Structures are given as structure tokens and as C-alpha cells.
């Protein structure tokens, strides 16, 4: 179950003024999914779904990471992006 600090960090992402890079957005997505869902499951999207594949690959890249560790990394990344 995500912590209140994590939930606050999720809410803070909406107030970040400078757009994060695509890599940072994928990292945020992957960490968020790892915290809220767990390890990636299902089939990798087809080759014509570039966005879906990128998201799937980012999430699959952190497979096995604990929810607590992913939560800590997510919060740190949001702090870094909010300070920029």
C-alpha cells in the first residue's frame, strides 16, 4: 500500500512547471506502476505501438524491485524535478 508521502509526490507531479525528459517520464511511469501494481505482466505491445512498448520496457526494466524501493526512488525523482 503506497504511503501518504508517495501519494503527495504523485499529486506534486501535476505542479511541475518544466516538462521532464521522455526518459524521466518513463522512469516515473515505471516506478509508479511498480509501487501500485507490482511486477509487469502480460505481453509486450506490438511493434506499431511505440509508446506502449516504451512504457512496457521501462516497467519491465525494474522487474523485481520492491515497492518500498520503487517508492523511495519515485519520491526522490519528483523532488529533483520539482526543484528544477
DRENMARRO-186508 format. One record per residue: residue in one letter; x negated, y negated, z of N, C-alpha, C in turn. Coordinates in nm, 3 decimals, padded with zeros to 5 digits. Each point is the difference from the previous one (the first is absolute). Example, Ala and Ser with C-alpha at 12.3 -4.5 7.8 and 13.67 -1.06 7.14 Angstrom:
BEGIN
{node 'a', {-01.319, 00.569, 00.780}, {00.089, -00.119, 00.000}, {-00.090, -00.120, 00.000}}
{node 's', {00.035, -00.105, -00.072}, {-00.082, -00.119, 00.006}, {00.077, -00.109, 00.073}}
END
This chain:
BEGIN
{node 'x', {-00.085, 00.119, 00.000}, {00.085, -00.119, 00.000}, {-00.089, -00.124, 00.000}}
{node 'x', {00.018, -00.087, -00.097}, {-00.083, -00.121, -00.009}, {00.018, -00.090, 00.122}}
{node 'x', {-00.108, -00.066, 00.036}, {00.002, -00.089, 00.117}, {00.062, -00.135, -00.036}}
{node 'x', {00.030, -00.077, 00.103}, {00.053, -00.135, -00.021}, {-00.104, -00.089, -00.068}}
{node 'x', {-00.126, 00.022, 00.029}, {-00.108, -00.078, -00.062}, {-00.002, 00.029, -00.150}}
{node 'x', {00.018, 00.125, -00.037}, {00.005, 00.038, -00.141}, {00.120, -00.067, -00.068}}
{node 'x', {00.116, 00.007, 00.063}, {00.120, -00.061, -00.056}, {-00.018, -00.151, -00.018}}
{node 'x', {-00.068, -00.064, 00.095}, {-00.028, -00.143, -00.012}, {-00.095, -00.028, -00.117}}
{node 'x', {-00.097, 00.088, -00.019}, {-00.094, -00.015, -00.112}, {00.074, 00.016, -00.133}}
{node 'x', {00.093, 00.094, -00.007}, {00.080, 00.018, -00.121}, {00.078, -00.128, -00.030}}
{node 'x', {00.059, -00.058, 00.103}, {00.076, -00.124, -00.018}, {-00.092, -00.114, -00.044}}
{node 'x', {-00.122, -00.003, 00.052}, {-00.095, -00.106, -00.035}, {-00.045, 00.007, -00.145}}
{node 'x', {00.008, 00.116, -00.062}, {-00.043, 00.009, -00.140}, {00.084, -00.091, -00.089}}
{node 'x', {00.122, -00.028, 00.039}, {00.088, -00.085, -00.079}, {-00.041, -00.147, 00.006}}
{node 'x', {-00.081, -00.037, 00.099}, {-00.041, -00.139, 00.014}, {-00.143, -00.027, -00.048}}
{node 'x', {-00.063, 00.101, -00.059}, {-00.136, -00.020, -00.054}, {00.013, -00.086, -00.125}}
{node 'x', {-00.073, -00.112, 00.000}, {00.014, -00.096, -00.111}, {-00.085, 00.037, -00.122}}
{node 'x', {-00.120, 00.049, 00.021}, {-00.087, 00.037, -00.111}, {00.030, 00.145, -00.039}}
{node 'x', {00.027, 00.021, -00.130}, {00.035, 00.135, -00.046}, {-00.121, 00.093, 00.015}}
{node 'x', {00.019, 00.113, 00.068}, {-00.109, 00.098, 00.013}, {-00.034, 00.060, -00.137}}
{node 'x', {-00.121, 00.052, -00.011}, {-00.040, 00.067, -00.123}, {00.081, 00.129, -00.017}}
{node 'x', {-00.002, 00.053, -00.120}, {00.072, 00.126, -00.024}, {-00.053, 00.110, 00.090}}
{node 'x', {-00.130, 00.004, 00.020}, {-00.062, 00.102, 00.087}, {00.051, -00.015, 00.144}}
{node 'x', {00.009, -00.125, 00.048}, {00.049, -00.023, 00.136}, {00.148, 00.039, 00.011}}
{node 'x', {00.078, -00.031, -00.104}, {00.141, 00.037, 00.001}, {00.018, 00.152, 00.003}}
{node 'x', {-00.082, 00.070, -00.077}, {00.007, 00.146, 00.000}, {-00.040, 00.057, 00.136}}
{node 'x', {-00.101, -00.061, 00.062}, {-00.043, 00.045, 00.133}, {00.110, -00.023, 00.101}}
{node 'x', {00.063, -00.118, -00.004}, {00.112, -00.027, 00.091}, {00.111, 00.103, -00.020}}
{node 'x', {00.033, 00.027, -00.125}, {00.106, 00.097, -00.032}, {-00.035, 00.137, 00.057}}
{node 'x', {-00.121, 00.045, -00.028}, {-00.041, 00.134, 00.043}, {00.001, 00.012, 00.152}}
{node 'x', {-00.054, -00.100, 00.068}, {-00.004, 00.004, 00.146}, {00.141, -00.005, 00.058}}
{node 'x', {00.086, -00.084, -00.058}, {00.138, -00.008, 00.047}, {00.070, 00.135, -00.013}}
{node 'x', {-00.014, 00.062, -00.117}, {00.063, 00.130, -00.022}, {-00.057, 00.106, 00.093}}
{node 'x', {-00.130, -00.004, 00.026}, {-00.062, 00.099, 00.088}, {00.054, -00.014, 00.141}}
{node 'x', {00.023, -00.124, 00.044}, {00.054, -00.023, 00.134}, {00.146, 00.042, 00.007}}
{node 'x', {00.079, -00.038, -00.099}, {00.144, 00.020, 00.008}, {00.049, 00.136, -00.049}}
{node 'x', {-00.075, 00.064, -00.093}, {00.045, 00.127, -00.057}, {-00.096, 00.114, 00.033}}
{node 'x', {-00.129, -00.028, -00.003}, {-00.101, 00.105, 00.018}, {-00.069, 00.027, -00.132}}
{node 'x', {-00.057, 00.118, -00.013}, {-00.074, 00.034, -00.121}, {00.091, -00.001, -00.123}}
{node 'x', {-00.060, -00.037, -00.112}, {00.072, -00.003, -00.127}, {00.048, 00.140, -00.036}}
{node 'x', {00.115, 00.006, -00.064}, {00.052, 00.128, -00.046}, {00.065, -00.022, -00.136}}
{node 'x', {00.034, 00.107, -00.064}, {00.063, -00.010, -00.131}, {-00.102, -00.005, -00.112}}
{node 'x', {00.052, -00.009, -00.121}, {-00.086, 00.001, -00.117}, {-00.049, -00.141, -00.031}}
{node 'x', {-00.118, -00.006, -00.058}, {-00.056, -00.127, -00.045}, {00.084, -00.049, -00.118}}
{node 'x', {00.035, -00.131, -00.002}, {00.079, -00.053, -00.112}, {-00.070, 00.021, -00.134}}
{node 'x', {00.079, 00.002, -00.106}, {-00.052, 00.021, -00.135}, {-00.093, -00.110, -00.047}}
{node 'x', {-00.070, 00.026, -00.108}, {-00.103, -00.092, -00.047}, {00.055, -00.133, -00.050}}
{node 'x', {00.128, -00.008, -00.029}, {00.058, -00.126, -00.046}, {00.046, -00.088, 00.116}}
{node 'x', {00.003, 00.054, 00.119}, {00.038, -00.075, 00.120}, {-00.129, -00.046, 00.070}}
{node 'x', {-00.064, -00.102, -00.056}, {-00.130, -00.044, 00.051}, {00.009, -00.051, 00.143}}
{node 'x', {00.103, -00.077, 00.030}, {00.016, -00.054, 00.135}, {00.024, 00.113, 00.101}}
{node 'x', {00.089, 00.092, -00.035}, {00.030, 00.113, 00.087}, {-00.122, 00.087, 00.024}}
{node 'x', {-00.079, 00.022, -00.105}, {-00.123, 00.080, 00.014}, {-00.100, -00.068, 00.092}}
{node 'x', {-00.015, -00.132, -00.017}, {-00.096, -00.074, 00.084}, {00.042, 00.007, 00.146}}
{node 'x', {00.128, -00.015, 00.027}, {00.049, 00.008, 00.138}, {-00.021, 00.141, 00.056}}
{node 'x', {00.037, 00.100, -00.079}, {-00.016, 00.139, 00.043}, {-00.147, 00.030, 00.029}}
{node 'x', {-00.089, -00.041, -00.090}, {-00.143, 00.026, 00.016}, {-00.056, -00.069, 00.124}}
{node 'x', {00.045, -00.124, 00.025}, {-00.047, -00.072, 00.119}, {00.043, 00.072, 00.126}}
{node 'x', {00.124, 00.044, 00.003}, {00.054, 00.072, 00.116}, {-00.068, 00.135, 00.015}}
{node 'x', {-00.018, 00.072, -00.110}, {-00.066, 00.131, 00.005}, {-00.146, -00.014, 00.046}}
{node 'x', {-00.060, -00.115, -00.027}, {-00.139, -00.023, 00.038}, {-00.023, -00.006, 00.149}}
{node 'x', {00.106, -00.021, 00.077}, {-00.016, -00.004, 00.146}, {00.071, 00.117, 00.068}}
{node 'x', {00.029, 00.102, -00.079}, {00.066, 00.120, 00.054}, {-00.079, 00.055, 00.117}}
{node 'x', {00.070, 00.034, 00.106}, {-00.064, 00.055, 00.118}, {-00.033, -00.104, 00.107}}
{node 'x', {00.009, -00.128, -00.035}, {-00.027, -00.106, 00.097}, {00.115, -00.004, 00.100}}
{node 'x', {-00.033, -00.014, 00.127}, {00.105, -00.003, 00.102}, {00.081, -00.128, -00.011}}
{node 'x', {00.123, 00.006, 00.047}, {00.087, -00.118, -00.003}, {-00.059, -00.112, 00.084}}
{node 'x', {-00.062, 00.033, 00.113}, {-00.060, -00.103, 00.086}, {-00.115, -00.070, -00.070}}
{node 'x', {-00.083, 00.077, -00.067}, {-00.114, -00.057, -00.072}, {00.048, -00.088, -00.116}}
{node 'x', {00.100, 00.048, -00.073}, {00.055, -00.076, -00.112}, {00.064, -00.130, 00.050}}
{node 'x', {00.068, 00.010, 00.112}, {00.063, -00.118, 00.060}, {-00.104, -00.105, 00.037}}
{node 'x', {-00.107, 00.043, 00.063}, {-00.108, -00.091, 00.039}, {-00.060, -00.068, -00.123}}
{node 'x', {-00.025, 00.077, -00.106}, {-00.058, -00.056, -00.122}, {00.098, -00.096, -00.068}}
{node 'x', {00.128, 00.033, 00.000}, {00.102, -00.087, -00.060}, {00.002, -00.134, 00.072}}
{node 'x', {00.005, 00.002, 00.132}, {00.004, -00.122, 00.079}, {-00.124, -00.085, -00.025}}
{node 'x', {-00.117, 00.065, -00.005}, {-00.126, -00.074, -00.025}, {00.001, -00.065, -00.139}}
{node 'x', {00.052, 00.071, -00.100}, {00.005, -00.056, -00.135}, {00.098, -00.117, -00.007}}
{node 'x', {00.114, 00.012, 00.065}, {00.095, -00.112, 00.002}, {-00.062, -00.120, 00.071}}
{node 'x', {-00.071, 00.022, 00.110}, {-00.068, -00.110, 00.070}, {-00.099, -00.069, -00.093}}
{node 'x', {-00.076, 00.081, -00.074}, {-00.101, -00.054, -00.093}, {00.068, -00.081, -00.111}}
{node 'x', {00.108, 00.051, -00.056}, {00.070, -00.069, -00.108}, {00.067, -00.128, 00.049}}
{node 'x', {00.054, 00.004, 00.120}, {00.068, -00.118, 00.056}, {-00.100, -00.111, 00.031}}
{node 'x', {-00.123, 00.037, 00.032}, {-00.103, -00.100, 00.033}, {-00.059, -00.065, -00.124}}
{node 'x', {00.017, 00.063, -00.115}, {-00.061, -00.052, -00.124}, {00.074, -00.119, -00.055}}
END
